[in-house]
């Protein structure tokens, strides 16, 4: 089994081309736009809903991914991820499709060691600074080393790629840690994981694996672009 990692981002149009070529695709995708998390919130904003624009973005993303192929949806238990998955379902025209609750896409992820103590450490360091230091050094308090967690995440994504298209709604840190861990992306505070950006895991008909960053081109109300 060959694994190839690419640094050049693809978009949803290219994802659909891979599907048309007989590939299976998993998208580890960040949720859509939400309000800012309140400082001191140790739940990581568990109950935060999407903004109106966030709903529109996710529905538009679903429209761009729509096609006549077998698809399934998994989501972090957090509300913003569940809402994103529901909007993707609507946009793709998959009414009635089940959204499977998957803790590994949330706080039970391979990258977190102690999800109870981690929020306090992130507040102490600053959320973005904690994440950037983690990506830069490969280790951080209450998180597993990226070099250890990334192969586990890759293997899990591969095991989840059972349908033609597998949409897995998660969080920015996990998308960033995966792409940084496979050396597909380098992140800064100015160039962070945008809403609905993803890591694409693609299994070819020859059973080789391709990994790409995926950045959708979304325009809402003809004026606001979400290419980040």
N, C-alpha and C positions, 0 to 999 in steps of 0.2 A: 504493500500500500504506500503510495507516494503522497506526500503532503507538500504543497507549494504555497508560499505566503507572498502576497502582493501588497505593495505600499500604495499603489494608485487606487483611489476610491472609485467604486462603481455606483450607479444609481439604480432606481427601480426598473428602468427600461432594460438595463443590462441583466438584471435579475430575471426578468421575464424571458430574455433571450436564452439564458442558461436553462430555464424550465422548458422552453420550446425545443432545446437540443437534447432533452431527455435526462437532464440532471435533476437531482434532488437538492433542495436548498433549505437551510435553516437561517433565520434572521434573529440574532440576539439584539433586540432593538430597545433603545431608551424610550421611556414613556413620552407623551406629548407635554405641551406647556402646562405648568401649574403655577399657582402663586408662590411667592417666596416662603421658605420654611421659617417659622418664628424662631429667633435665637433662643436657645435653651430647650428646644423641643427634643426630648430624648427618644421620641418615637420616629424620628426622621420624617415627620409630617405624614404619619400613616394614613390619616383620614382626609388629607388634602385632596380636593377634587380638581379636575382640569378646569382651566379658564375656558371661556366661550371660544376664544381663538384656538386654544389647545384642542378642543373638540373638532373644530373645523379642520385643523391641520391633520388630525388623525383620520378623519373621514376622507379627506383629500388623498392622504397616503394610501388608504384602502382602495380608492378609485384607481390610483396608479398601479396597484398590484393586482387588480381584478383580472381574472381569467378563468378558463374552463379547466381547472386542475384540482387535484385533491389537496385540501389544505386543513391544517389544524392549528389551534390557538392555545398557547399556554401563557400564564401571567403570574408575576409576583402577587402576593396577597394584598399589597398596598393599593388603596383606592385609586390613585392616579393611574396605576398600571392596569387595573381591572377596567377602568373607564376607557383607557386607550385601546385595549383589546376589543371592547364592545364597539367603539367607533370604527376600528379597522374592519370588524365583522360587517358592520353596516355599509361602510364604503365599498367593500369588496362584493356586496350583494350576497353574503352568506347568512342571511337571516335564519335564526334558529341554531346556528353553529354553537357548540359548547365551548366555553372558555375554561380550560382546566387550571385550577389553582395549583401552582407549583412553588413550594417554599424555596427550592434551590435558586429560583430567580429573584428571591428576596433575601431576608436576613440569614437564611440557612445556606447561603452561597459558599463555594469552596474558598473564596478569598477571605472570609471573616472567620476569625478564631473565637472571639468572645463578643457576640452581638449585644450583650447587656452592658458591658463596660466600654465598648467602642464609642458610643455617642458622647460620653463625657470626655474622652480623649480627643475626639474631633472638635468639641467645643473649646477645649483648652488650647489646642493648636490653631484652630480655625479650619473650617471644613475643607476649603479648597487647598489650603496649605498642607493639610494632612494628606490629601489625596495626591498632590503633586510630589511631595516627599516620598510617599509610598511608591509611586511609579518611578521616580528617579533612583531610589536606593534599592528597591525591590523588597523592602521589609518595613514594617511599622508595628507599633505596639497594638496588640489585640487583633492583628490580621496575620494570616498565613503568608509566608514568603511567596512572592509572585512566581518564582522559579519552581516552586512546589505545586502551587494551586493551578497554574495555567495548564499543565498537561492533564490535570483532572478535569478542568473545565472543557478543554478540547475533546477529551474522550467522552464526556457527558453529552456535549453538543452532537458529536457523531452518533451516539446511541439514540439521540432524540430525532435524528433525521430519517424518519420512517415514512413520511408522506412526501408528496411532490414538493409542497411548500409547508414549512413549519415556522410559525410566527411566535416568538418567545419574547414577551414584553418584560423588561427589567429596568435597571437603573444605570446611571452614567458611570459610576465607579467600576461596575463589572464589565461594561463594554470597553472602558478605557484600559482596565487591567488586562483583559484578554488581548486586545490589539497591541498594547505595549509589550505584553509578555511574549507574543510571537514576533515582535519587532516589525509590526505592520504600521505602527503609528507612534509618534512622539507628541505628547500633550503639554500645553502651557496654560496659564490662566487665561490668556487671550485666545487660545485655540483649543477649546475644550470640546467635549462631546455635546453636540447640539441635540435638541429635542428631535426624536425619531431617527437619529443617526444609529447605525447598527454595525455589528460584525456579521459578515456573511460567510457561512460555512457551506461549501458546495461539493456534493459528491457526484462525480462524473459517471457516465455509463460504464467506464472502465474501472470504476471504484477507486479512482484517485481523488484526492481532496484538495480543494482550492479555498484559501481564506483571503478575504478582502475587507477593507473598510467600506462601508456603504453610506453614501450621503444622498438623500433624496432631494429632488428639486421641487419644492412646494411653493406655490404662489396663492395667497388668499386675498380675495377682493381686488385682484389685479395690481396691488400696490405693495404688498408686504412679502418679501422673499424670505424663506427659511433655509436657504443654503448657507451653512456655517462652516 
